[in-house]
Amino acid sequence: MTDDAAITLLIVDDHPVVRDGLRGMFESAPGFTVLAEASNGVEAVSLAGGLDPDVILMDLRMPGGGGVDAIRELTRTAARAKVLVLTTYDTDSDTLPAIEAGATGYLLKDAPREELFTAVRAAAQGRTVLSPAVASRLVSAVRAPRSPGNEPLSAREREVLALVAKGTSNREIARELFISEATVKTHLTHLYAKLGVKDRAAAVAAAYDRGILG
């Protein structure tokens, strides 16, 4: 039986394991009710219209309908639900369109459990929630938009890049830096965007060319 005081949720992600994990996490915590799950943005918009959830946890890159288009449609139809983006990606090409489309918040999937709960509660109240990494990127984009390939690397990204240059695999990098493989992939995605490249070899070549790697 649904608790009237509970925050109602719609979980949108194309990976069933992620959806199951999020459902289990929220259903085991007081104050939340998961109404349904969707595997893409089109399905999310359809379900949101009938279920009227308080918060939609929205992934961005999904086959069959991406998150940004879904957010735009929800905004266009004046849906009551607040959209909290929960994704692996925080590059400018992902964050800015999502926020501009009407997302209330933007968190990365490696956010701690309690941080996610707090973010959903804040989103339900209409407050903007941004992960620190995303917030800093948005501030940078507003203050001084940069062209691709000119954005400085973070200390962690430099660590990952140095290990890539040694031929270290993602799994080995994860062990070396005590992070998950998913986080390694996220750092690589950021590296590629910042260096204006598409793969590991090009990233290493660009880094040497610019003096990032000595």
N, C-alpha and C positions, 0 to 999 in steps of 0.2 A: 504494500500500500504506500502510495506516494505521500511523503510528508509535505504539507502545504508550505512550510517554511523553507523547504529544501530548494537549492538552486538547481534548475533543470538544465540538462546538457544534451547536445547533439555532437557526437564525435565523428569527424570527417578525416579519413586517411585511407590511402589505397592499400596499405599493408594490414592484413587481418591480425597479425601478431601484435602490431602496434595498437590497433583498436581494442583487442582483447586486454592488453596490458593496461591501457587507460581506463577501460570500463572497470576492470578489477580494482584498480587503484581508487577510483572515485566511489565505487559502490561499497568499498570497505571503510570509507571515511564518512563520518556524520555530516549531514547538511548538503548532500549532493544526490541527485537522482539522474541517472542516464536514461534518456527517453528512447534513443535510437542511435544507430551508426550508419554512416554513408561512406561509399568507397570513392566518390568523386564529387566535384563541385555541382554538377547538374542534379545529382541525386540529393545533395545537401539542400539546395534551394527548394526542391520539391517537398522534402520532408519538413523543412523549417516552416513552410507555409501551412502545413496541417498540424504540426506539433507545437509551434510557437514556444521554442525553448528560451530560457533566459540567456544562455551563453552557447555559442558554437565554437568548438575547438577545431580549427581549420588548418589542415596541411596545405601546402602551396602547389607542389608539382605532382599532379595526378593524371594518369591516362583517363581519357573520357570526360575531362572537364577540370580545369585547374582552379586553385583557390582564389586567385585574384579576380577572375571573371565571376565567380560565385559571390564574392564580396561586393562587387559592383552591382550585381543583380539584386542582392539583398538590400543594398543601400537604395537602389532605384525604386524598389517596391516598398520602401519604408518599413522593412521588417523590424520587429521589436528587439529581436535577439542581438546581443553584442557579440562581435566576432573576435576571438582571441586566436591569433595565428600561432601554431605550434609546429615548427619545422626544423630541418637540419641546416637550412640556408639563411645566412644573414648578409649576403652581398647586396650592394646598392640596387642591383637589377631585380632583387626579390623584395627587399624591405620597402623601398620607396613606393612602388606601385601598390603594394598591399595597404600601406598606411593611407595613401592618396585615395584608394578605392573605398575606404571607410572602416578599416579594421580598428578596433578599440585598443588592441594590444598585440605584442609580438614577442614570443618567447622561443628559445631554442629547445630541442628535445632533450638536451643533456641537463636541463634545469632540475634542481632538486625537487623532490616530491612536495615538500612544504611550500616551496616557492611557487609551484604550480597551483596548489590549493589557494594560496593567498592571491595569486594573479586572477584566478577565476572569480573569487569573491569580489575583487576590486572591479573586474570587468562587468560583473552583474550590476554593480552600482554605477556603471558608466564612467569609471575612472580609467585613464590611460595607463597601460602597463607595458613597459619595454625592458627587455633584458639589457644589462649594462653595455654589452657589445653593440647592440642595435641602437641604443640611445646615442652612443658616441658617434656611430656612423651617420645617423640622421643629423646630429649637430654639425658634423664635418661637411655633410652635403649641403646644408643650409648656409653655412658660413663661407665655404670655399669649395665649390664643386670642382672635382678633379677629373681629368681625362683618364681613361683606362691605361694602366701601365705606369702611372706616376704616384700611386698611393703607397706610403711607407708600410713596411711589414711590422707586425707586432713582434715582441721578443719570442713568443711561442712559435709564431710562424717561421721565424728565422731558425729556431731549433729544428723544426720539422724539415725545413729546406736543407739544412746542413746534413741531416741524416739521409734525406733523399739523394743528395749529391754523392753520398758514400755507397749508394745502391741498396740501402736498407728498405725492406718491405714494410707495408703498412702495419702488419702484425708485429714486426720487430720494433717499429717506431712506437707503437702503442705500449709495448712492454718497457721500452727504454724510458719513455716519458710518463709512465703510469697513467695513461689515459686509454679510452676505448678506441677500437678501430674506427667506429663511426665518427668520433671526434677528430681522428687523424684525417679522415676523408673530408670533413668539414674544413679543417685547416688547409688542406690541399686545394679545395674549391676556392677558398679565399685567396690563396697564393696565385692561382691561375688568373683570377679576376684582376688582382692588383698588378700582376706582371704582364697582363695582356696576352697570356698564352693558353694552350689547351691541353698540355700534357706534362708529365714529369721531366722528360728530356729537355723540352723547350724552357721549362721553368728554371732548370739548372743552368742552361746556356744563358738565359736572360739575366740570372742572378750574377754569374761571373762577369758578364758584359757590363753590368752596372756597378760592379764592385761590392755587391752585397755579400758574395762569397769571395774570400781572399785567395 
